[in-house]
Amino acid sequence: MNKGIELINLLHSEACERNKAPILEVLKKHLAQGETRVLEVGSGTGQHAEYFAQQLPKVHWQTADQHDYLMHLRERVKRAERANLQAPFELDVNGDDWLNKAASDTVLYDAVFTANTFHIMDSGAVENFFKGLSHRIKQHSVLFVYGPFRYAGEFTSESNAGFDLSLRSRGVGSAIREIEWIVGLAVDVGLTLIEDIAMPANNQCLVFKCE
Ligand SMILES: C[S@@+](CC[C@H](N)C(=O)[O-])C[C@H]1O[C@@H](n2cnc3c(N)ncnc32)[C@H](O)[C@@H]1O
C-alpha cells in the first residue's frame, strides 16, 4: 500500500465547486436516459467526475488526463468508491493512443465531456482533440465543452479579455478560442452544435450532437 498518497490533500479547484451544479443541469438535459458511457478529457482534480457520477448513477464516467494529474485523480476516484466512476487512463490528445484509430483501448462513447481545456491546449492540440474524438463517437453521441469562448472576435466580458492576455503571455499557445473555429472543427467530424448556453462567470457550455 502506498502510505504517501494517504497523506496528500487532493488537488482542489474552487471554480469546479461553483460551476458543477449548473453544468449538471446541462448534462441532465442532454444525456440519454438509461445506462450511458461518458469519457471526460482533462479531468484535472476529478471534482467534476466525482460529482457527476454521484448525481447521475446510470452514467459510467471514465476519467482521463495527462500524466501529471494521474496520481491525484486516481486517488480521488479511489476514495469516492463509486462503481460508476472509472479510474483514469493517461490521455494526451497529441499522443498516438488518442490519434490512432487502431489503438487497442478505442471505445465508442455515448458522450464526451471536457471542461476548461481548449484555452489551455495550444491550437494544434485542440485540432487533435477533434481528430481523436472522431474515432470515439457514434451516431447520437453528445459532446459537451465547457469554458470561455470568443464570438466574432469579441470576448464575452472584460475579465475574459484580460484572462486571454494572461494566457497568451505564458507563451505556450494557450488562448481563449473562437467559437466559429471550434464549431468548424466539430462539423468536420460530423458534430452539429445543438445548444450554446451562457454559464456563470462568463463561461459557455457548448453541446454538440453526432447526427
Ligand atoms: C485548467 S485544467 C481544467 C481541469 C478540469 N477539467 C476543470 O475544469 O477543472 C486544464 C486541463 O486540460 C488538460 N490538458 C491540457 N493539455 C492537454 C492535452 N494535450 N491532452 C489532454 N489533456 C490536456 C490538463 O491536463 C488539465 O487537466
The ligand as an ORCA input file, in Angstrom:
! r2SCAN-3c Opt
* xyz 0 1
  C      -7.478     24.217    -16.350
  S      -7.336     22.481    -16.266
  C      -9.066     22.025    -16.208
  C      -9.270     20.778    -15.414
  C     -10.739     20.403    -15.169
  N     -11.361     19.911    -16.371
  C     -11.508     21.571    -14.606
  O     -12.456     22.054    -15.247
  O     -11.152     21.993    -13.514
  C      -6.845     22.059    -17.912
  C      -6.848     20.588    -18.204
  O      -6.526     20.396    -19.584
  C      -5.716     19.262    -19.665
  N      -4.921     19.265    -20.900
  C      -4.122     20.247    -21.362
  N      -3.476     19.833    -22.471
  C      -3.873     18.556    -22.699
  C      -3.537     17.573    -23.658
  N      -2.623     17.807    -24.612
  N      -4.154     16.374    -23.603
  C      -5.072     16.116    -22.634
  N      -5.416     16.995    -21.678
  C      -4.816     18.197    -21.704
  C      -4.819     19.405    -18.435
  O      -4.100     18.229    -18.182
  C      -5.828     19.802    -17.397
  O      -6.466     18.704    -16.826
*
